[in-house]
């Protein structure tokens, strides 16, 4: 599996909740900076991806990631995407609203020599998401 395929596979797995094969595309030492930054998890490797998927899927129904662009260079893959869904449970202090949302995101991944994801950083429009959920 190439790095681009690994990243695309991870987005689809998070949408569906089917993460049984996460070890095939996520390195054991995978570091998700977003989980650490938001204080949600200190897990590493495939366990973090499973926790992230469970977290998102437990708060948002109809979760989708629309991939607008993918750029790969050396050991990096950059994805421009839009996450959408409906908020059906509390999310970082916002009570469940059942409102639909769309959030622009840019994800940066580092890929190892085996084509596995080793690191993830993201830039998201969190303010825009919060405004959509609280209007």
MARDRENPA-372552 format. One record per atom (N, C-alpha, C, O): residue in one letter; x, y, z. Coordinates in pm, whole numbers, plus 50000, padded with zeros to 5 digits. Layout:
N
AXYZ
...
//
This chain:
135
X500864988350000
X500005000050000
X500915012450000
X501865013150077
X500615021949915
X501375034449913
X500905043450028
X499885040750091
X501655054050052
X501255063550155
X499915070050125
X499095071650215
X499685073750001
X498405079749962
X497275069749985
X496225073450038
X497475057349945
X496445047149966
X496175045050115
X495025043350156
X497225045050197
X497075043350342
X496225054650400
X495315052150480
X496515066850361
X495775078350412
X494305077850367
X493405079850449
X494075075150240
X492695074350190
X491945063050260
X490765064450293
X492635051750282
X492025040350351
X491635044250494
X490575040350542
X492495051950561
X492195056050698
X490945064850704
X490115062950792
X490805074150612
X489595082550610
X488345073950592
X487345075950662
X488385064450500
X487215055650478
X486925047050601
X485765044750635
X487985042250666
X487815033950786
X487185041950900
X486345036750973
X487585054550915
X486995062951019
X485515065250989
X484685064851080
X485175067550863
X483765069350825
X482925057050861
X481835058350917
X483425045350829
X482645033050845
X482785026650982
X481935018851024
X483865030051052
X484135023551180
X484825010151165
X485035003151265
X485185006451043
X485844993751017
X487364995851024
X488014999150924
X487914993951144
X489334996351166
X490084983551203
X491154984151263
X489514972151167
X490134959351202
X491514957651142
X492364950851200
X491754963851028
X493044962350959
X493964974350978
X494864976550898
X493744982151083
X494504994551102
X496014992051108
X496785000651067
X496434980551158
X497874977551166
X498514976851027
X499734978051015
X497714974850924
X498254973850789
X498644987350730
X499474987950638
X498084998350781
X498375011450723
X498795021950826
X499115033250789
X498795018350954
X499215027551061
X500365021151137
X500255009751184
X501475028251149
X502655023151219
X502385021951368
X501555029151424
X503105012951431
X502945010551575
X503265023051657
X502705025051765
X504175031551606
X504545043751678
X503835056251625
X504275067451651
X502745054351551
X501945065451496
X501665075751604
X501245072351714
X501905088551570
X501715099651663
X500665109051604
X500925115651503
X499505109651666
X498435118451621
X498475131051707
X497975130951819
X499065141551656
X499205154051731
X497855159951770
X497755166951870
X496825157351691
X495495162951720
X494915156851847
X494295164051926
X495085144051868
X494595137551990
X495275143252113
X494645145452216
X496575145652100
X497325151352213
X496935165752236
X496735169852351
X496805173652129
X496515187952143
X495145190552204
X494985199952282
X494145182152170
X492815184652226
X492595177052357
X491505177452414
X493625170252405
X493555163552535
X492695151152537
X492315146452644
X492375145952421
X491465134652410
X492135121252437
X491515112352494
X493395119752395
X494045106852405
X495555108252402
X496095117552341
X496225099052468
X497675098152459
X498075085052394
X499245081352397
X497125078052336
X497395065252270
X498295067352150
X498345078352093
X498985057052111
X499845057251993
X499385046051899
X498615037251938
X499855046651776
X499625035951681
X498175034051643
X497365043251656
X497845022051596
X496465019151554
X495425021651663
X494275024651633
X495825020251790
X494885022851900
X494365037051895
X493185039451921
X495225046651862
X494785060651853
X493795062351739
X492795069451755
X494045056151626
X493115057451513
X491755051651551
X490715057351519
X491765040451620
X490505034351665
X489775043551763
X488555045151755
X490535049451857
X489925058751953
X489365071051883
X488265075651916
X490105076451788
X489635088151714
X488355084951639
X487395092751643
X488325073751570
X487115069751496
X485935068051591
X484835072851562
X486155061351703
X485065059251799
X484565072651853
X483365074751868
X485505081651884
X485135094851935
X484285102351834
X483195107151868
X484755103551710
X484015110951608
X482675104551576
X481655111351567
X482675091351560
X481445084251523
X480415084351636
X479215083151610
X480855085751760
X479915086151873
X479275099951888
X478265101351958
X479835110051824
X479295123551834
X478615128451707
X477745137151711
X479025122751594
X478495127151465
X477915115351387
X478615105551363
X476665116451349
X476105106351258
X476375110851115
X476675122451089
X476255101451023
X476465104450880
X477845110550853
X477995118950764
X478845106450931
X480185111950919
X480795108650783
X480815097050741
X481285118950716
X481915117350584
X483125126550575
X483155137350635
X484125122150500
X485275130250466
X485335131250314
X485615121350246
X485055142950262
X485155145450119
X486565150350091
X486965161150136
X487315142450017
X488705145949987
X488735154549861
X488345150049753
X489195166849876
X489235176249764
X490555175749690
X490595177449568
X491655173249764
X492965173249700
X493925164949783
X493835164549906
X494845158349715
X495895150449780
X497215154049715
X497335153849592
X498205157249796
X499535160549747
X500525151349819
X500535150749942
X501335144349743
X502335135349802
X503715139349753
X503915141749634
X504665140149847
X506045143449813
X506945137049917
X506815139650037
X507855128749872
X508795121649961
X508005114150068
X507195105550035
X508225117350196
X507555109950304
X506335117450358
X505905114750470
X505785126650281
X504635134650325
X503445132850233
X503585131750112
X502265132750294
X501005133150219
X500165144150283
X499975144350405
X499665153150199
X498795163950245
X497425161850183
X497305159450063
X496385162750267
X495015160850221
X494205173150258
X494195177450373
X493535178850158
X492565189550181
X491205182750177
X490865176150079
X490435184250285
X489175176950294
X488095185450359
X488335196450410
X486895179950356
X485765185950424
X485075174750502
X484595165050444
X485035176250634
X484325166550718
X482895171550733
X482665183350759
X481945162550718
X480545166250734
X479815155550812
X480285144250827
X478655159250861
X477825149950936
X476745157551010
X476385168750975
X476245151051114
X475205156951198
X475605154551343
X475925143251381
X475595165051425
X476005163751565
X474875157351645
X473795163251659
X475125145451698
X474085138151771
X474455135351916
X473715128351986
X475575140751963
X475995139252102
X476855151352138
X477335158352048
X477065153952268
X477885165452307
X479275164752244
X479865154052229
X479785176552209
X481095177552144
X481835189552200
X481465200952172
X482875187052280
X483695197552340
X482855209052395
X483065220652359
X481925205752481
X481115215852550
X479865220252478
X479075227852534
X479665215752356
X478455219352282
X477465207752295
X477755196752248
X476305210052359
X475325199252371
X474875194452233
X475005201752135
X474365182352226
X473875176952099
X472835186252039
X471895190352108
X472985189551912
X472075198951845
X471305192551730
X470295197951685
X471785181151684
X471235174251566
X471375182851440
X470665180751341
X472295192451443
X472525201151327
X473565194951233
X474525188651276
X473335196851105
X474315192651004
X475445202751001
X475255214451034
X476625198250963
X477785207150958
X478705202750844
X478615191550793
X479595211950805
X480695209450711
X481895217150763
X481825229150787
X483015210150780
X484215216550832
X485395214250738
X485725202850706
X486015225050694
X487215224150611
X488385219950697
X488525224150812
X489235211450640
X490395206250712
X491565204450615
X491385201850497
X492765205950668
X493985202350596
X494755192950687
X495065196350801
X495065181050637
X495775170850713
X497155168750655
X497325168050533
X498155167750743
X499525164950701
X499945151750765
X499875150150887
X500365142450683
X500775129250729
X502235126750693
X502705131050588
X502935119750781
X504265114750751
X504135099750729
X503415092850801
X504825094750628
X504735080650588
X506115074250601
X507125080450565
X506165061950653
X507455055150665
X507785047450537
X507015047650441
X508925040750535
X509395033550416
X508485022050377
X508515017550262
X507685017050471
X506745006150442
X505395011250392
X504505003250362
X505235024350382
X503975030050337
X502945031750448
X501765033950421
X503395030750574
X502485032350688
X502525046650740
X503555053450732
X501405050950795
X501295064450850
X501975064750987
X501685056451073
X502885074351006
X503615075351134
X503265087951212
X503485088551333
X502735098051145
X502445110651213
X501295117851144
X501135116951023
X500495124951225
X499355132551172
X499265146051243
X499335146851366
X499125156451163
X498835169951211
X497665175051128
X497455170451016
X496905184351181
X495795189751102
X495585204451133
X495915209251241
X495035211251036
X494575224951052
X493105224551017
X492725221550904
X492265227651117
X490815226751096
X490165240051128
X490715248251202
X488995242151071
X488205254051103
X487305250951222
X486095249251206
X487905250051341
X487135246751461
X486135257551499
X485045254451548
X486485270251478
X485545281051507
X484325280051416
X483185281351462
X484565277751287
X483445276151193
X482545264451232
X481325265451222
X483145253451276
X482345241951319
X481515245851441
X480315243051445
X482135251951538
X481405255851661
X480245265251628
X479145263751683
X480475274851539
X479395284051501
X478255276651432
X477085279851456
X478565266951348
X477505259151282
X476675251351384
X475465249751368
X477325246351489
X476645238051587
X475835246251687
X474885241151746
X476185259051707
X475535267051810
X474595277751756
X473955284551836
X474485279451626
X473595289651569
X472155286251593
X471255293651552
//
